[in-house]
Amino acid sequence: MYARKKSSEPIPRVCLSLESTCVALGEVGRDTVRQLIKTGELASIRIGRRHVVPIRSIDQLVARQLEAAGGSNSIVNHKLDKIGEAA
């Protein structure tokens, strides 16, 4: 039998539940998140019986909203750059 190595590093999340997505977007309502998914502004995937939202999709939504507002956020852009490098 192989023993599993215990890692002290936390496993990074790549997806969030709908509830966690609501919190990540600033305490928006669940209906708002569902509408964003329905209109295609926010991607979701189904894993088993659950729908989850990729964190990358949340970052992209925020970046698009900032661009539409005529602003830019270097923190979001930096994070998107890092995600692009990892892909």
C-alpha positions in Angstrom: 0.0 0.0 0.0 1.2 3.5 -0.8 1.2 6.1 1.8 -0.1 9.5 0.8 2.2 12.4 1.3 0.7 15.1 3.5 1.1 18.5 1.9 1.3 21.6 4.0 0.3 23.6 0.9 -3.4 24.2 0.4 -4.9 23.0 -2.8 -5.9 26.1 -4.9 -9.5 26.3 -5.8 -10.4 26.5 -9.5 -14.2 26.6 -9.1 -16.7 28.0 -6.6 -20.2 27.0 -5.6 -23.0 29.4 -6.6 -23.1 30.6 -3.0 -19.4 31.3 -2.9 -19.7 33.1 -6.3 -22.3 35.4 -4.8 -19.9 36.3 -2.0 -17.0 36.7 -4.4 -18.9 39.1 -6.5 -19.7 41.3 -3.5 -22.7 39.7 -1.9 -24.9 39.7 -5.0 -28.0 37.5 -4.9 -28.2 34.0 -6.2 -30.8 35.0 -8.8 -28.2 37.6 -10.1 -25.6 34.9 -10.5 -28.1 32.5 -12.2 -29.0 35.3 -14.6 -25.4 36.0 -15.4 -25.0 32.2 -16.2 -28.2 32.1 -18.2 -27.1 35.1 -20.4 -23.6 33.6 -20.9 -21.8 36.4 -19.1 -20.6 33.9 -16.5 -19.6 30.4 -17.3 -20.6 27.4 -15.2 -19.9 23.7 -15.4 -21.8 20.8 -14.0 -19.9 18.3 -11.8 -22.3 15.6 -10.8 -25.4 17.3 -9.6 -23.8 20.6 -8.7 -23.1 23.6 -10.9 -19.9 25.4 -10.1 -18.3 28.6 -11.5 -14.7 28.6 -12.6 -12.8 31.4 -10.8 -11.3 32.3 -14.2 -14.8 33.1 -15.4 -15.4 35.4 -12.4 -12.2 37.2 -13.1 -13.1 37.7 -16.8 -16.6 39.0 -15.9 -15.0 41.6 -13.5 -12.5 42.6 -16.2 -15.2 43.0 -18.8 -17.3 45.1 -16.4 -14.3 47.3 -15.6 -13.7 47.8 -19.3 -17.3 48.7 -20.0 -17.2 51.2 -17.2 -14.1 52.8 -18.8 -11.8 51.8 -16.0 -9.1 49.3 -15.6 -7.8 47.5 -12.6 -4.2 46.5 -12.6 -4.8 43.8 -9.9 -7.5 42.0 -12.0 -5.4 42.4 -15.1 -2.3 41.0 -13.3 -4.3 38.0 -12.0 -5.7 37.3 -15.5 -2.2 37.4 -16.9 -1.0 34.9 -14.3 -4.0 32.6 -15.2 -3.1 32.9 -18.9 0.4 31.8 -18.2 -0.7 28.8 -16.3 -3.0 27.6 -19.1 
